[in-house]
Amino acid sequence: MAQFTRIEVANAMQETGMIPLFFNSDIEVSKSVLKACYKGGARLMEFTARGDFAHEVFGALTKYAIEELPGMIMGVGSVTDAAAASLYMALGANFIVTPVLREDIAIACNRRKVLWSPGCGSLTEIARAEELGCEIVKLFPGDLYGPKFVKGIKGPQPWTSIMPTGGVAPTEENLSGWFNAGVTCVGMGSQLISKEILANKDYAKLEADVANALTIIRSLRK
């Protein structure tokens, strides 16, 4: 069961401006990644459920967060149907992120008052997601559309909250493009939690990179 309401999750997304996302089948590695992101200042984590037995890893990770990392909001990405969404919500997911707009997932999450963020790629999809109660829309893949697309959406729909994922990098140049266009937050995966960091278990670098990215975001919002 979710530890945070969907409004609390949406507020955290707005306040921090960034959600790290990753998948690893090793529970201990996953805990180390989560702790490094937490120590760097991240307060949300999207566990991308792409591997076999991913739900077992997520369950262990969520228990670890509840016991050791107060205020860490755990969510799940790459969810493709309502059954999977229900499974992860039963394991404590506080938000559900999907690669596409699925109304069955919207119904399952709304029934439990859990925030869901569907991947959308057109104004029509975004409008439909909001009609279904979506607070923050995922723009995916972000690098395919870019900041100009965000700015175009915010013209006729200034109320729309957008989170690009894919093609977001922890650099001032990249982040300034997105936040100047009006995004609410960004999802950041392999360009933040890189293969090199995981291979070298360089969690100190990950912590520093998370902290630096959050500092850049705060400065862009001033």
C-alpha positions in Angstrom: 0.0 0.0 0.0 1.2 3.5 -0.8 2.9 5.5 2.0 2.3 8.8 0.3 -0.9 10.3 -1.3 -0.9 11.3 -4.9 -1.0 14.9 -4.0 2.1 14.5 -1.8 3.9 12.7 -4.7 2.9 15.4 -7.2 4.2 18.1 -4.8 7.5 16.3 -4.4 7.9 16.0 -8.1 7.3 19.7 -8.4 9.5 20.6 -5.5 12.6 18.5 -6.3 12.3 18.7 -10.1 14.0 15.4 -10.8 13.3 11.6 -10.6 16.2 9.2 -11.0 15.2 6.0 -12.6 17.0 2.7 -13.0 16.7 -1.1 -12.9 19.1 -3.7 -11.5 18.4 -7.3 -10.7 20.8 -7.3 -7.7 19.1 -6.2 -4.5 22.2 -5.0 -2.8 23.3 -2.9 -5.8 19.8 -1.5 -6.0 20.0 -0.5 -2.3 23.3 1.2 -2.8 22.0 3.1 -5.8 18.9 4.2 -3.9 20.9 5.3 -0.9 23.3 7.3 -3.0 20.5 9.1 -4.7 18.8 9.8 -1.4 22.1 11.1 0.1 22.4 13.4 -3.0 19.0 14.9 -2.2 16.6 12.9 -4.4 13.3 12.2 -2.7 11.7 10.1 -5.5 12.9 7.0 -7.3 11.4 5.3 -10.3 12.3 1.6 -10.4 12.0 0.6 -14.1 10.4 -2.9 -13.9 12.0 -4.4 -17.0 13.6 -7.5 -15.8 12.6 -11.0 -14.6 11.5 -11.0 -11.0 11.6 -7.2 -10.9 8.7 -7.1 -8.4 10.8 -9.1 -5.9 13.6 -6.6 -6.1 11.2 -3.7 -5.8 9.5 -5.2 -2.8 12.8 -5.5 -1.0 13.8 -2.0 -2.1 10.6 -0.5 -0.8 11.0 -2.1 2.6 14.5 -0.8 2.7 13.4 2.7 1.9 10.7 2.7 4.6 13.1 1.4 7.2 16.2 3.4 6.3 15.4 6.3 4.1 12.6 8.5 5.6 10.7 10.5 3.1 11.9 8.5 0.0 9.0 8.1 -2.4 9.2 4.8 -4.3 7.5 4.4 -7.7 7.6 2.0 -10.6 8.1 2.6 -14.3 7.7 0.6 -17.5 4.3 -0.6 -16.3 2.3 -1.9 -19.2 -1.1 -3.1 -17.8 -3.4 -2.8 -14.9 -2.5 -6.1 -13.4 1.2 -5.1 -13.2 0.2 -1.7 -11.7 -1.9 -3.5 -9.1 0.9 -5.8 -8.2 3.3 -3.0 -7.7 0.8 -0.9 -5.7 0.4 -3.9 -3.4 4.2 -3.9 -2.9 4.1 -0.3 -1.9 4.5 1.7 -5.1 3.6 5.4 -4.5 3.4 6.2 -8.2 3.1 4.4 -11.5 4.8 5.5 -14.7 3.9 3.9 -18.1 5.5 4.1 -21.5 2.1 4.7 -23.2 -1.4 6.0 -22.2 -3.4 3.0 -20.9 -6.9 3.7 -19.5 -7.0 0.4 -17.6 -3.9 1.6 -15.6 -5.6 5.0 -15.0 -8.6 3.2 -13.5 -6.6 0.9 -11.3 -4.4 3.8 -9.9 -7.3 6.2 -9.5 -9.2 3.6 -7.5 -6.4 3.5 -5.0 -5.6 7.3 -5.3 -2.1 6.5 -6.5 -0.4 9.0 -8.9 0.1 7.7 -12.4 2.1 9.3 -15.2 1.5 8.0 -18.7 3.9 8.3 -21.6 2.3 10.7 -24.2 3.5 12.0 -27.5 0.7 14.3 -28.7 -1.6 17.0 -27.5 -4.6 14.7 -27.9 -3.0 12.0 -25.7 -2.0 14.6 -23.1 -5.6 16.0 -23.0 -7.0 12.5 -22.7 -4.6 11.7 -19.8 -5.7 14.8 -18.0 -9.4 13.9 -18.5 -8.6 10.6 -16.8 -7.1 12.5 -13.8 -3.4 12.6 -14.6 -1.5 15.2 -12.6 1.9 15.1 -14.4 2.2 13.7 -17.9 5.3 11.9 -19.0 6.7 13.1 -22.3 8.4 10.0 -23.8 10.8 9.6 -25.5 11.8 13.1 -24.5 14.7 13.5 -26.9 12.4 12.8 -29.8 10.2 15.8 -29.0 12.5 18.2 -27.2 11.9 21.4 -25.3 10.2 23.1 -28.3 7.4 20.5 -28.1 7.0 21.3 -24.4 6.8 25.0 -25.1 4.3 24.4 -27.8 2.0 22.3 -25.5 2.2 25.0 -22.7 0.8 27.6 -25.1 -2.7 26.3 -25.5 -2.5 24.3 -22.2 -0.6 26.3 -19.6 -2.0 24.1 -16.8 -0.3 21.0 -18.2 2.5 19.6 -16.0 5.1 17.7 -18.1 7.9 15.3 -17.1 10.2 14.4 -20.0 12.1 11.1 -19.8 14.7 9.9 -22.2 17.4 12.3 -23.5 17.6 14.2 -20.2 21.2 14.8 -19.0 22.5 16.2 -15.7 24.1 19.2 -17.4 23.2 22.9 -17.2 22.8 23.1 -21.0 20.4 20.2 -21.2 18.4 21.0 -18.1 18.1 24.7 -18.9 16.5 23.8 -22.2 13.8 21.7 -20.5 13.1 24.0 -17.5 13.1 27.2 -19.5 10.5 25.5 -21.7 8.3 24.9 -18.6 8.6 21.3 -17.5 7.5 20.4 -14.0 10.3 17.9 -13.5 12.5 15.5 -15.4 13.1 11.8 -15.3 16.8 10.8 -15.6 18.1 7.3 -16.2 21.3 6.1 -17.7 22.8 9.6 -18.2 22.7 9.9 -14.4 23.0 6.3 -13.2 25.5 5.2 -15.8 26.8 1.8 -16.7 30.2 3.0 -15.5 29.0 4.0 -12.1 27.2 0.6 -11.7 30.2 -1.3 -13.0 32.7 0.5 -10.7 30.2 0.7 -7.8 31.1 4.4 -7.6 28.2 5.4 -5.4 30.1 8.5 -4.2 30.1 9.9 -7.7 26.4 9.1 -8.1 25.6 11.0 -4.9 27.7 14.0 -6.1 26.1 13.9 -9.6 22.6 13.8 -8.1 23.4 16.7 -5.8 24.9 18.7 -8.7 21.8 18.1 -10.9 19.5 19.2 -8.2 21.6 22.3 -7.6 21.4 23.2 -11.3 17.6 22.7 -11.3 17.2 24.9 -8.2 19.3 27.7 -9.9 17.2 27.5 -13.1 14.0 28.0 -11.1 15.1 31.2 -9.4 
